[in-house]
C-alpha cells in the first residue's frame, strides 16, 4: 500500500468507524504537502477528525492515544504522521 493513497485513507476511515464506533469521521490526506520530504519515508500525512461517544469522560491525550493505537502497525509504512481532533458528540454539536 502506498503512503498517502486512497487505500490508506479508506483504511483509516474503516478502522476508526468500526473500532471506535465513530458517529462522524473525516480523513484529510495532506501527503501532497510533504512530497519529497525525506523524513516522510513514503508514508502519508493525515488529519483525522472523529466524533465518538467513547471519548466521553476521556482526557484529550488519552483520546489521541486511543486513535494512534489503531494504527501502530501502519506507522512508518503507510502512515508517517497523524493529526487528530477527537471529539465527543456534545463537543461536536457545539463547535
Backbone atoms as SQL, in Angstrom:
CREATE TABLE atoms (id INTEGER PRIMARY KEY, chain TEXT, resi INTEGER, resn TEXT, atom TEXT, x REAL, y REAL, z REAL);
INSERT INTO atoms VALUES
  (1, 'A', 1, 'UNK', 'N', 0.845, -1.175, 0.000),
  (2, 'A', 1, 'UNK', 'CA', 0.000, 0.000, 0.000),
  (3, 'A', 1, 'UNK', 'C', 0.884, 1.230, 0.000),
  (4, 'A', 2, 'UNK', 'N', 0.690, 2.125, -0.915),
  (5, 'A', 2, 'UNK', 'CA', 1.496, 3.331, -1.000),
  (6, 'A', 2, 'UNK', 'C', 1.047, 4.357, 0.018),
  (7, 'A', 3, 'UNK', 'N', 2.002, 5.053, 0.612),
  (8, 'A', 3, 'UNK', 'CA', 1.680, 6.103, 1.574),
  (9, 'A', 3, 'UNK', 'C', 0.898, 7.205, 0.908),
  (10, 'A', 4, 'UNK', 'N', -0.076, 7.744, 1.616),
  (11, 'A', 4, 'UNK', 'CA', -0.850, 8.852, 1.085),
  (12, 'A', 4, 'UNK', 'C', -1.895, 8.442, 0.071),
  (13, 'A', 5, 'UNK', 'N', -2.106, 7.165, -0.107),
  (14, 'A', 5, 'UNK', 'CA', -3.037, 6.696, -1.118),
  (15, 'A', 5, 'UNK', 'C', -4.480, 6.693, -0.621),
  (16, 'A', 6, 'UNK', 'N', -5.388, 6.575, -1.553),
  (17, 'A', 6, 'UNK', 'CA', -6.812, 6.430, -1.214),
  (18, 'A', 6, 'UNK', 'C', -7.030, 5.184, -0.364),
  (19, 'A', 7, 'UNK', 'N', -6.263, 4.144, -0.647),
  (20, 'A', 7, 'UNK', 'CA', -6.367, 2.902, 0.133),
  (21, 'A', 7, 'UNK', 'C', -6.107, 3.162, 1.611),
  (22, 'A', 8, 'UNK', 'N', -5.079, 3.936, 1.895),
  (23, 'A', 8, 'UNK', 'CA', -4.732, 4.235, 3.282),
  (24, 'A', 8, 'UNK', 'C', -5.808, 5.094, 3.924),
  (25, 'A', 9, 'UNK', 'N', -6.315, 6.059, 3.207),
  (26, 'A', 9, 'UNK', 'CA', -7.383, 6.910, 3.725),
  (27, 'A', 9, 'UNK', 'C', -8.606, 6.071, 4.074),
  (28, 'A', 10, 'UNK', 'N', -8.955, 5.141, 3.209),
  (29, 'A', 10, 'UNK', 'CA', -10.100, 4.261, 3.465),
  (30, 'A', 10, 'UNK', 'C', -9.830, 3.326, 4.649),
  (31, 'A', 11, 'UNK', 'N', -8.593, 2.854, 4.768),
  (32, 'A', 11, 'UNK', 'CA', -8.212, 2.027, 5.914),
  (33, 'A', 11, 'UNK', 'C', -8.437, 2.798, 7.215),
  (34, 'A', 12, 'UNK', 'N', -7.987, 4.033, 7.251),
  (35, 'A', 12, 'UNK', 'CA', -8.151, 4.865, 8.448),
  (36, 'A', 12, 'UNK', 'C', -9.629, 5.045, 8.759),
  (37, 'A', 13, 'UNK', 'N', -10.414, 5.414, 7.767),
  (38, 'A', 13, 'UNK', 'CA', -11.854, 5.606, 7.973),
  (39, 'A', 13, 'UNK', 'C', -12.509, 4.343, 8.515),
  (40, 'A', 14, 'UNK', 'N', -12.222, 3.218, 7.909),
  (41, 'A', 14, 'UNK', 'CA', -12.839, 1.954, 8.309),
  (42, 'A', 14, 'UNK', 'C', -12.472, 1.575, 9.752),
  (43, 'A', 15, 'UNK', 'N', -11.190, 1.644, 10.066),
  (44, 'A', 15, 'UNK', 'CA', -10.740, 1.255, 11.404),
  (45, 'A', 15, 'UNK', 'C', -11.336, 2.154, 12.490),
  (46, 'A', 16, 'UNK', 'N', -11.340, 3.441, 12.253),
  (47, 'A', 16, 'UNK', 'CA', -11.876, 4.372, 13.254),
  (48, 'A', 16, 'UNK', 'C', -13.381, 4.182, 13.402),
  (49, 'A', 17, 'UNK', 'N', -14.067, 4.047, 12.293),
  (50, 'A', 17, 'UNK', 'CA', -15.519, 3.866, 12.344),
  (51, 'A', 17, 'UNK', 'C', -15.887, 2.583, 13.090),
  (52, 'A', 18, 'UNK', 'N', -15.224, 1.501, 12.752),
  (53, 'A', 18, 'UNK', 'CA', -15.559, 0.204, 13.345),
  (54, 'A', 18, 'UNK', 'C', -15.071, 0.058, 14.778),
  (55, 'A', 19, 'UNK', 'N', -13.854, 0.442, 15.048),
  (56, 'A', 19, 'UNK', 'CA', -13.254, 0.158, 16.359),
  (57, 'A', 19, 'UNK', 'C', -13.537, 1.210, 17.418),
  (58, 'A', 20, 'UNK', 'N', -13.914, 2.419, 16.979),
  (59, 'A', 20, 'UNK', 'CA', -14.254, 3.457, 17.947),
  (60, 'A', 20, 'UNK', 'C', -15.726, 3.855, 17.862),
  (61, 'A', 21, 'UNK', 'N', -16.499, 3.120, 17.079),
  (62, 'A', 21, 'UNK', 'CA', -17.921, 3.420, 16.907),
  (63, 'A', 21, 'UNK', 'C', -18.126, 4.893, 16.577),
  (64, 'A', 22, 'UNK', 'N', -17.363, 5.384, 15.627),
  (65, 'A', 22, 'UNK', 'CA', -17.405, 6.802, 15.258),
  (66, 'A', 22, 'UNK', 'C', -18.744, 7.180, 14.640),
  (67, 'A', 23, 'UNK', 'N', -19.292, 8.274, 15.121),
  (68, 'A', 23, 'UNK', 'CA', -20.522, 8.826, 14.552),
  (69, 'A', 23, 'UNK', 'C', -20.210, 9.696, 13.343),
  (70, 'A', 24, 'UNK', 'N', -19.036, 10.284, 13.367),
  (71, 'A', 24, 'UNK', 'CA', -18.578, 11.123, 12.261),
  (72, 'A', 24, 'UNK', 'C', -17.076, 10.930, 12.140),
  (73, 'A', 25, 'UNK', 'N', -16.604, 10.843, 10.918),
  (74, 'A', 25, 'UNK', 'CA', -15.164, 10.781, 10.687),
  (75, 'A', 25, 'UNK', 'C', -14.846, 11.510, 9.395),
  (76, 'A', 26, 'UNK', 'N', -13.786, 12.256, 9.449),
  (77, 'A', 26, 'UNK', 'CA', -13.275, 12.945, 8.267),
  (78, 'A', 26, 'UNK', 'C', -11.773, 12.693, 8.235),
  (79, 'A', 27, 'UNK', 'N', -11.286, 12.196, 7.115),
  (80, 'A', 27, 'UNK', 'CA', -9.859, 11.942, 6.951),
  (81, 'A', 27, 'UNK', 'C', -9.379, 12.794, 5.787),
  (82, 'A', 28, 'UNK', 'N', -8.427, 13.653, 6.081),
  (83, 'A', 28, 'UNK', 'CA', -7.861, 14.539, 5.059),
  (84, 'A', 28, 'UNK', 'C', -6.429, 14.090, 4.800),
  (85, 'A', 29, 'UNK', 'N', -6.148, 13.806, 3.550),
  (86, 'A', 29, 'UNK', 'CA', -4.815, 13.376, 3.129),
  (87, 'A', 29, 'UNK', 'C', -4.017, 14.615, 2.742),
  (88, 'A', 30, 'UNK', 'N', -3.000, 14.936, 3.534),
  (89, 'A', 30, 'UNK', 'CA', -2.147, 16.088, 3.257),
  (90, 'A', 30, 'UNK', 'C', -0.766, 15.662, 2.773),
  (91, 'A', 31, 'UNK', 'N', -0.668, 14.465, 2.277),
  (92, 'A', 31, 'UNK', 'CA', 0.625, 13.938, 1.844),
  (93, 'A', 31, 'UNK', 'C', 1.258, 14.794, 0.760),
  (94, 'A', 32, 'UNK', 'N', 0.450, 15.378, -0.092),
  (95, 'A', 32, 'UNK', 'CA', 0.965, 16.201, -1.187),
  (96, 'A', 32, 'UNK', 'C', 1.799, 17.366, -0.669),
  (97, 'A', 33, 'UNK', 'N', 1.511, 17.836, 0.555),
  (98, 'A', 33, 'UNK', 'CA', 2.272, 18.951, 1.124),
  (99, 'A', 33, 'UNK', 'C', 3.685, 18.531, 1.517),
  (100, 'A', 34, 'UNK', 'N', 3.911, 17.227, 1.604),
  (101, 'A', 34, 'UNK', 'CA', 5.188, 16.721, 2.088),
  (102, 'A', 34, 'UNK', 'C', 5.939, 15.932, 1.022),
  (103, 'A', 35, 'UNK', 'N', 5.538, 16.080, -0.220),
  (104, 'A', 35, 'UNK', 'CA', 6.202, 15.366, -1.321),
  (105, 'A', 35, 'UNK', 'C', 7.685, 15.731, -1.341),
  (106, 'A', 36, 'UNK', 'N', 8.524, 14.719, -1.411),
  (107, 'A', 36, 'UNK', 'CA', 9.961, 14.941, -1.448),
  (108, 'A', 36, 'UNK', 'C', 10.586, 15.168, -0.081),
  (109, 'A', 37, 'UNK', 'N', 9.777, 15.182, 0.948),
  (110, 'A', 37, 'UNK', 'CA', 10.263, 15.373, 2.319),
  (111, 'A', 37, 'UNK', 'C', 10.921, 14.074, 2.767),
  (112, 'A', 38, 'UNK', 'N', 12.217, 14.081, 2.911),
  (113, 'A', 38, 'UNK', 'CA', 12.982, 12.855, 3.182),
  (114, 'A', 38, 'UNK', 'C', 12.496, 12.125, 4.429),
  (115, 'A', 39, 'UNK', 'N', 12.124, 12.854, 5.454),
  (116, 'A', 39, 'UNK', 'CA', 11.701, 12.219, 6.702),
  (117, 'A', 39, 'UNK', 'C', 10.363, 11.517, 6.574),
  (118, 'A', 40, 'UNK', 'N', 9.590, 11.828, 5.542),
  (119, 'A', 40, 'UNK', 'CA', 8.277, 11.203, 5.374),
  (120, 'A', 40, 'UNK', 'C', 8.415, 9.709, 5.097),
  (121, 'A', 41, 'UNK', 'N', 9.500, 9.299, 4.472),
  (122, 'A', 41, 'UNK', 'CA', 9.788, 7.891, 4.266),
  (123, 'A', 41, 'UNK', 'C', 8.794, 7.142, 3.410),
  (124, 'A', 42, 'UNK', 'N', 7.889, 7.805, 2.757),
  (125, 'A', 42, 'UNK', 'CA', 6.915, 7.135, 1.924),
  (126, 'A', 42, 'UNK', 'C', 5.561, 7.000, 2.569),
  (127, 'A', 43, 'UNK', 'N', 5.449, 7.264, 3.844),
  (128, 'A', 43, 'UNK', 'CA', 4.148, 7.204, 4.497),
  (129, 'A', 43, 'UNK', 'C', 3.398, 8.507, 4.323),
  (130, 'A', 44, 'UNK', 'N', 2.072, 8.426, 4.418),
  (131, 'A', 44, 'UNK', 'CA', 1.237, 9.597, 4.222),
  (132, 'A', 44, 'UNK', 'C', 1.056, 10.426, 5.484),
  (133, 'A', 45, 'UNK', 'N', 0.653, 11.666, 5.270),
  (134, 'A', 45, 'UNK', 'CA', 0.335, 12.603, 6.336),
  (135, 'A', 45, 'UNK', 'C', -1.178, 12.811, 6.323),
  (136, 'A', 46, 'UNK', 'N', -1.834, 12.551, 7.450),
  (137, 'A', 46, 'UNK', 'CA', -3.290, 12.609, 7.501),
  (138, 'A', 46, 'UNK', 'C', -3.774, 13.420, 8.694),
  (139, 'A', 47, 'UNK', 'N', -4.887, 14.093, 8.478),
  (140, 'A', 47, 'UNK', 'CA', -5.622, 14.757, 9.550),
  (141, 'A', 47, 'UNK', 'C', -6.890, 13.935, 9.747),
  (142, 'A', 48, 'UNK', 'N', -7.178, 13.595, 11.005),
  (143, 'A', 48, 'UNK', 'CA', -8.376, 12.817, 11.322),
  (144, 'A', 48, 'UNK', 'C', -9.235, 13.636, 12.270),
  (145, 'A', 49, 'UNK', 'N', -10.490, 13.842, 11.895),
  (146, 'A', 49, 'UNK', 'CA', -11.490, 14.425, 12.789),
  (147, 'A', 49, 'UNK', 'C', -12.498, 13.322, 13.062),
  (148, 'A', 50, 'UNK', 'N', -12.641, 12.980, 14.337),
  (149, 'A', 50, 'UNK', 'CA', -13.511, 11.857, 14.686),
  (150, 'A', 50, 'UNK', 'C', -14.380, 12.222, 15.876),
  (151, 'A', 51, 'UNK', 'N', -15.652, 11.815, 15.788),
  (152, 'A', 51, 'UNK', 'CA', -16.618, 12.031, 16.861),
  (153, 'A', 51, 'UNK', 'C', -17.085, 10.662, 17.335),
  (154, 'A', 52, 'UNK', 'N', -16.941, 10.429, 18.644),
  (155, 'A', 52, 'UNK', 'CA', -17.346, 9.141, 19.200),
  (156, 'A', 52, 'UNK', 'C', -17.798, 9.310, 20.640),
  (157, 'A', 53, 'UNK', 'N', -18.841, 8.592, 20.993),
  (158, 'A', 53, 'UNK', 'CA', -19.315, 8.562, 22.368),
  (159, 'A', 53, 'UNK', 'C', -18.260, 7.927, 23.282),
  (160, 'A', 54, 'UNK', 'N', -17.374, 7.143, 22.710),
  (161, 'A', 54, 'UNK', 'CA', -16.322, 6.500, 23.508),
  (162, 'A', 54, 'UNK', 'C', -15.316, 7.500, 24.078),
  (163, 'A', 55, 'UNK', 'N', -15.357, 8.734, 23.607),
  (164, 'A', 55, 'UNK', 'CA', -14.462, 9.764, 24.134),
  (165, 'A', 55, 'UNK', 'C', -15.045, 10.476, 25.354),
  (166, 'A', 56, 'UNK', 'N', -16.316, 10.178, 25.687),
  (167, 'A', 56, 'UNK', 'CA', -16.958, 10.812, 26.847),
  (168, 'A', 56, 'UNK', 'C', -16.136, 10.541, 28.105),
  (169, 'A', 57, 'UNK', 'N', -15.788, 11.595, 28.824),
  (170, 'A', 57, 'UNK', 'CA', -15.062, 11.463, 30.077),
  (171, 'A', 57, 'UNK', 'C', -13.595, 11.087, 29.929),
  (172, 'A', 58, 'UNK', 'N', -13.085, 11.051, 28.695),
  (173, 'A', 58, 'UNK', 'CA', -11.699, 10.661, 28.435),
  (174, 'A', 58, 'UNK', 'C', -10.882, 11.925, 28.132),
  (175, 'A', 59, 'UNK', 'N', -9.769, 12.130, 28.847),
  (176, 'A', 59, 'UNK', 'CA', -8.929, 13.293, 28.569),
  (177, 'A', 59, 'UNK', 'C', -8.420, 13.298, 27.116),
  (178, 'A', 60, 'UNK', 'N', -8.157, 14.486, 26.601),
  (179, 'A', 60, 'UNK', 'CA', -7.743, 14.655, 25.208),
  (180, 'A', 60, 'UNK', 'C', -6.539, 13.789, 24.840),
  (181, 'A', 61, 'UNK', 'N', -5.521, 13.770, 25.674),
  (182, 'A', 61, 'UNK', 'CA', -4.328, 12.974, 25.373),
  (183, 'A', 61, 'UNK', 'C', -4.674, 11.495, 25.244),
  (184, 'A', 62, 'UNK', 'N', -5.540, 10.999, 26.112),
  (185, 'A', 62, 'UNK', 'CA', -5.945, 9.597, 26.045),
  (186, 'A', 62, 'UNK', 'C', -6.803, 9.313, 24.814),
  (187, 'A', 63, 'UNK', 'N', -7.581, 10.272, 24.383),
  (188, 'A', 63, 'UNK', 'CA', -8.354, 10.116, 23.139),
  (189, 'A', 63, 'UNK', 'C', -7.398, 9.919, 21.974),
  (190, 'A', 64, 'UNK', 'N', -6.368, 10.779, 21.915),
  (191, 'A', 64, 'UNK', 'CA', -5.392, 10.662, 20.838),
  (192, 'A', 64, 'UNK', 'C', -4.681, 9.310, 20.889),
  (193, 'A', 65, 'UNK', 'N', -4.362, 8.857, 22.069),
  (194, 'A', 65, 'UNK', 'CA', -3.718, 7.546, 22.209),
  (195, 'A', 65, 'UNK', 'C', -4.628, 6.434, 21.705),
  (196, 'A', 66, 'UNK', 'N', -5.923, 6.547, 21.981),
  (197, 'A', 66, 'UNK', 'CA', -6.882, 5.539, 21.507),
  (198, 'A', 66, 'UNK', 'C', -6.825, 5.429, 19.985),
  (199, 'A', 67, 'UNK', 'N', -6.756, 6.574, 19.316),
  (200, 'A', 67, 'UNK', 'CA', -6.726, 6.588, 17.851),
  (201, 'A', 67, 'UNK', 'C', -5.371, 6.079, 17.351),
  (202, 'A', 68, 'UNK', 'N', -4.279, 6.587, 17.916),
  (203, 'A', 68, 'UNK', 'CA', -2.947, 6.149, 17.478),
  (204, 'A', 68, 'UNK', 'C', -2.773, 4.645, 17.605),
  (205, 'A', 69, 'UNK', 'N', -3.294, 4.053, 18.684),
  (206, 'A', 69, 'UNK', 'CA', -3.144, 2.609, 18.894),
  (207, 'A', 69, 'UNK', 'C', -3.709, 1.798, 17.729),
  (208, 'A', 70, 'UNK', 'N', -4.732, 2.324, 17.085),
  (209, 'A', 70, 'UNK', 'CA', -5.345, 1.609, 15.961),
  (210, 'A', 70, 'UNK', 'C', -4.368, 1.432, 14.800),
  (211, 'A', 71, 'UNK', 'N', -3.371, 2.321, 14.725),
  (212, 'A', 71, 'UNK', 'CA', -2.512, 2.363, 13.540),
  (213, 'A', 71, 'UNK', 'C', -1.035, 2.106, 13.828),
  (214, 'A', 72, 'UNK', 'N', -0.733, 1.559, 14.998),
  (215, 'A', 72, 'UNK', 'CA', 0.668, 1.286, 15.353),
  (216, 'A', 72, 'UNK', 'C', 1.386, 0.476, 14.283),
  (217, 'A', 73, 'UNK', 'N', 0.727, -0.522, 13.753),
  (218, 'A', 73, 'UNK', 'CA', 1.363, -1.390, 12.751),
  (219, 'A', 73, 'UNK', 'C', 1.581, -0.684, 11.412),
  (220, 'A', 74, 'UNK', 'N', 0.910, 0.443, 11.207),
  (221, 'A', 74, 'UNK', 'CA', 0.997, 1.153, 9.929),
  (222, 'A', 74, 'UNK', 'C', 1.921, 2.371, 9.990),
  (223, 'A', 75, 'UNK', 'N', 2.296, 2.768, 11.207),
  (224, 'A', 75, 'UNK', 'CA', 3.154, 3.948, 11.347),
  (225, 'A', 75, 'UNK', 'C', 4.542, 3.644, 10.787),
  (226, 'A', 76, 'UNK', 'N', 5.079, 4.601, 10.039),
  (227, 'A', 76, 'UNK', 'CA', 6.386, 4.409, 9.416),
  (228, 'A', 76, 'UNK', 'C', 6.311, 3.653, 8.109),
  (229, 'A', 77, 'UNK', 'N', 5.117, 3.191, 7.773),
  (230, 'A', 77, 'UNK', 'CA', 4.909, 2.494, 6.499),
  (231, 'A', 77, 'UNK', 'C', 3.903, 3.304, 5.687),
  (232, 'A', 78, 'UNK', 'N', 2.619, 2.929, 5.784),
  (233, 'A', 78, 'UNK', 'CA', 1.574, 3.628, 5.051),
  (234, 'A', 78, 'UNK', 'C', 1.303, 5.018, 5.637),
  (235, 'A', 79, 'UNK', 'N', 1.555, 5.159, 6.942),
  (236, 'A', 79, 'UNK', 'CA', 1.259, 6.413, 7.637),
  (237, 'A', 79, 'UNK', 'C', 2.542, 6.944, 8.261),
  (238, 'A', 80, 'UNK', 'N', 2.864, 8.173, 7.935),
  (239, 'A', 80, 'UNK', 'CA', 4.012, 8.825, 8.549),
  (240, 'A', 80, 'UNK', 'C', 3.568, 9.731, 9.697),
  (241, 'A', 81, 'UNK', 'N', 2.458, 10.432, 9.505),
  (242, 'A', 81, 'UNK', 'CA', 2.017, 11.388, 10.522),
  (243, 'A', 81, 'UNK', 'C', 0.496, 11.432, 10.586),
  (244, 'A', 82, 'UNK', 'N', -0.014, 11.550, 11.822),
  (245, 'A', 82, 'UNK', 'CA', -1.445, 11.716, 12.062),
  (246, 'A', 82, 'UNK', 'C', -1.651, 12.946, 12.927),
  (247, 'A', 83, 'UNK', 'N', -2.569, 13.771, 12.527),
  (248, 'A', 83, 'UNK', 'CA', -3.031, 14.876, 13.355),
  (249, 'A', 83, 'UNK', 'C', -4.473, 14.532, 13.712),
  (250, 'A', 84, 'UNK', 'N', -4.781, 14.524, 15.002),
  (251, 'A', 84, 'UNK', 'CA', -6.081, 14.016, 15.446),
  (252, 'A', 84, 'UNK', 'C', -6.872, 15.087, 16.168),
  (253, 'A', 85, 'UNK', 'N', -8.138, 15.198, 15.802),
  (254, 'A', 85, 'UNK', 'CA', -9.108, 16.020, 16.533),
  (255, 'A', 85, 'UNK', 'C', -10.200, 15.045, 16.948),
  (256, 'A', 86, 'UNK', 'N', -10.206, 14.666, 18.226),
  (257, 'A', 86, 'UNK', 'CA', -11.149, 13.662, 18.751),
  (258, 'A', 86, 'UNK', 'C', -12.163, 14.353, 19.653),
  (259, 'A', 87, 'UNK', 'N', -13.430, 14.266, 19.267),
  (260, 'A', 87, 'UNK', 'CA', -14.495, 14.969, 19.971),
  (261, 'A', 87, 'UNK', 'C', -15.600, 14.025, 20.425),
  (262, 'A', 88, 'UNK', 'N', -16.287, 14.416, 21.492),
  (263, 'A', 88, 'UNK', 'CA', -17.499, 13.720, 21.903),
  (264, 'A', 88, 'UNK', 'C', -18.639, 14.269, 21.052),
  (265, 'A', 89, 'UNK', 'N', -19.774, 13.590, 20.986),
  (266, 'A', 89, 'UNK', 'CA', -20.912, 14.130, 20.232),
  (267, 'A', 89, 'UNK', 'C', -21.339, 15.519, 20.736),
  (268, 'A', 90, 'UNK', 'N', -21.299, 15.726, 22.044),
  (269, 'A', 90, 'UNK', 'CA', -21.659, 17.034, 22.592),
  (270, 'A', 90, 'UNK', 'C', -20.700, 18.132, 22.170),
  (271, 'A', 91, 'UNK', 'N', -19.412, 17.829, 22.162),
  (272, 'A', 91, 'UNK', 'CA', -18.412, 18.804, 21.715),
  (273, 'A', 91, 'UNK', 'C', -18.582, 19.112, 20.238),
  (274, 'A', 92, 'UNK', 'N', -18.903, 18.094, 19.451),
  (275, 'A', 92, 'UNK', 'CA', -19.082, 18.265, 18.006),
  (276, 'A', 92, 'UNK', 'C', -20.284, 19.161, 17.716),
  (277, 'A', 93, 'UNK', 'N', -21.398, 18.927, 18.416),
  (278, 'A', 93, 'UNK', 'CA', -22.604, 19.695, 18.133),
  (279, 'A', 93, 'UNK', 'C', -22.476, 21.153, 18.565),
  (280, 'A', 94, 'UNK', 'N', -21.590, 21.434, 19.523),
  (281, 'A', 94, 'UNK', 'CA', -21.439, 22.812, 19.978),
  (282, 'A', 94, 'UNK', 'C', -20.301, 23.546, 19.278),
  (283, 'A', 95, 'UNK', 'N', -19.599, 22.854, 18.356),
  (284, 'A', 95, 'UNK', 'CA', -18.485, 23.519, 17.653),
  (285, 'A', 95, 'UNK', 'C', -18.912, 24.126, 16.354);
